[in-house]
Amino acid sequence: MAARRSRKHHPLVVPAVAAWVAALVVVIVPSAASWAALMAIALLALVLVGLVRRPSLALLVAALSIVLSGCVAAHVAIADGERADVIAFVGHGGRAVVVEATVSTKIEPATAGAVRFEIDTRVVRAGGRQLEASVPLAIWVDSRVLAGMQARDALDLGSTVTVRGSARQTDAGDRAVLIVFATALEVDAAPTGALGVTADLRRSFVGRASALPGAGGGLVPGLAVGDTSAVSDALSEQMRTSSLSHLTAVSGANCAVVVALTFALAGLLRMPRLIRILLSLVALGCFVLLVTPEPSVMRAAAMTTIALLALAADRASAGLAVLALAVGALLISDPWLSHSLGFALSAAATAGLLVLSRPLAAAFARVLPVPLAIALSIPAAAQLACGPLLVLIDPRIPAYGVVANLLAGPAAPIATLVGLAACLFGFVPPVADLLTWIAWVPASWIAGVAEVLAEFPGASLPWPGGVVGAVALAVASAALLFALVVRPRTALARRARAGIAFVLVAASGVAVGGVLLDRPLAPLTVPAEWSVAQCDIGQGDAVLLRSGGEVALIDTGADVALLEDCLARVGVAHIDFLVLTHFDLDHVGAVEAVRGRVGTVIHGSPGEAADERMIRDLVSAGAHAVAGVAGMTGTLGAARWQILWPSSGRSPFEPGNDLSLVLDVARTEDGMPRGLYLGDISATAQRALRATGRVRGTYDVVKVAHHGSADQDPDLYRVADASLALIGVGADNDYGHPRAETLDLLTGAGTTIVRSDVDGLGLVRHVDGGLEIWREGGG
């Protein structure tokens, strides 16, 4: 009977896949959506005729596939009109707009001290005209705009806001029609009703928890309500390395804990089964409201409900069928979910638990005690299902992910439930304080697990990125499943299993070799002779200079792991001079990677108390700190450097981009090219620098200001007349860096460009024939 049920329900996966494929296509080519919907109607008519004449399961599945795909196409076709109107109204990039809207997602931290969120528009104004429309837009607000905001605490899900800034069209497949880089943000009204109450509860909870000692305090809100604003960058990276970052997102696990507890408590009170189910759904609804009812949370709630009901009924095949139909329904309601990696991970994790956890538990039980085998099977199933998707985000495999989840797993529900109670009792401070302290204990345990395992040798195994890496990992995961789950009964099956085992052992050997090349042997993978190294640090700057055995680092970027990888690859263990041009996160966020191994820190003007605290931390770890100012000079090995900007005394510029330190590094006989390193100064500051007359003579290398933004002074670059331009920039960044006009300015002058998003690590040195350039990406 079980086998028959499996065959009956599994075909329902086909309509979900069909809907997903249809959504993938029509959201990229929305002009084809109308034709696809009409074609679906025609095909459905033909299939229905066939069903009437000769009913069959295949025709029924085909009909359902056509219905779901047609509905997806119809949704996109209907929405495309208003979306296209907004794009045509605003234009394709860089136009100033004013938007009146309602915040539709939580406020999330982004790079460079910025935050991002989405809004549902009501009115869009541009060029003296006005358009009423209801479309989703993405908003990016940097730290300076946030610092000048009135009523910043009122910015939350459900707030009504007025946003001023420049807009550009998003990439095909994005749910948001435009991304707006805000230059001003006003909160017109705080959230009201239930959204206002939950926003106040979350805010007081985060403040209470973040005051607790150690990493556990900042982690409590993430575990309980998905708020990671108090989680440090270092802990966030450790959680990611140890495969525990899912615990700080509102996922199916959080929802499952809430539902399971409610169901169990109702059972203890001997309530009827129907009442228990209804109460569990009410509790889940309240939880979703508290943690913000945005699309990702709604997906997690839906997937958790499906998984729990299926597992409770001991019907994995039925659960898979319901999951497939739920995926189809969600795609109809929001076709742009098809391009959401979070949605794919949610569906994959649920399917993995439904399909893989039971056979994996049986396989583990052959060599382990049954309770341990069951506990181990759950994270193993989730990691095997999600691994191929995760390498699309980060091409690394957490070697100890299963172990980390096994160790942290028992603590997560406690921290979630107690932390949730602490949040709900925010109106009773003594009770809330006590509960927050109790939740701090398991949260600290989880933080400790992440910290320890992230430092283990080979904690992150390198893996190819992109589609190739995802497919390779999927094949490797399937082979591992075959070796674990299938019990060979024939000689052929035994030989197949032995072959798979050999392949897995060989792959493990390659992975271990990769780990050695990633750190101890990393310098063997790049040229040994270099004087300037531009690290691939994502959206940020990190440039190394080396002369006479001494090394300087100009800025650190924002990603600790990427900076550590770069230093390992070029064989740098000690930084003689650390130059922090200014204190934006994309220039100083990874400073923890070099803390304790810096000789001297030369820094720009601190703008906030946190900037001064960063300098004190470096000094306490053994560094000597000096504030940089124009006219300051020094040596790096055989090279002489000089600070050209900012000038001493009172400045019309505020601390930040325009007061970035600008360095001139002289050419040397040991290979150092003459370089001009411009930090993030804007065209206005560049003109002021040019007017001082300090930039003179021909340079070999210029580090382009502000990641290649359009805000440049062409005359400064003509004066510098550099042969090579370095641009530190992240792939597919939301700023549109580097801008086409800046690239045209450089290429028009005959300047060679090395950009980290395309070329990866770039190494440069001066030789008799000019510059010798090595790019990780070739060329």
Disulfide bonds with the S-S distance in Angstrom:
Cys535-Cys566 1.98
